[in-house]
Amino acid sequence: GAVVSQHPSWVICKSGTSVKIECRSLDFQATTMFWYRQFPKQSLMLMATSNEGSKATYEQGVEKDKFLINHASLTLSTLTVTSAHPEDSSFYICSAKGGGEDTGELFFGEGSRLTVL
Amino acid sequence: GQNIDQPTEMTATEGAIVQINCTYQTSGFNGLFWYQQHAGEAPTFLSYNVLDGLEEKGRFSSFLSRSKGYSYLLLKELQMKDSASYLCAVLDSNYQLIWGAGTKLIIKP
């Protein structure tokens, strides 16, 4: 099946710094990518939908200036957590739609665990 | 509004069969997905149903009734590694995925 790679898997940073997470579709072109945040023992929370070449669509309550999303190519989307604070510590997961016949199936990255000290 | 309902938690015994139900109310329907997620990992795809009926894939089966807005995931011959959260998601008329909160399945020996 289609492969989505997410990097880094783990990141620890100091409060006030910015962290960039990459999401790549390795063997297909992903016109749409999704970014999720997941707290322990809770389900996925959609943060934003990213379409190649256009601005991301953010879900209600998600700060656009805090979570910068760029989808500059059909195989790469990035999420930058700006001026990170301890409350931003979470598990961030990306997914991509595509991979041939578009059934709507999503292919997930491995996730990135962010810890802000 | 759009709504996906599934039980929060279920417990089953190793070797047994368990059925996880999912009911949905969405604006349009273009398919229903089941994903498995182990703690600390990203979800993995299990099944996709767009037509009514039962789809069997090894130990896992998924059923859909569009008229009832209902699906279930059936897991047979349960193994300890099946302990995970199972997420139901519906693709609506805009091809947006609406996610359920997930069902945590606990397998006991």
Interface residues (C-beta under 8 A of the other chain):
Chain A: G1 Q6 F34 K41 Q42 S43 L44 L46 T49 F91 I93 T103 G104 E105 L106 F107 F108 G109 E110 G111 R113
Chain B: N30 G31 F33 G40 E41 A42 P43 T44 F45 Y48 V50 S85 L87 L91 Y95 Q96 L97 W99 G100 A101 G102 K104
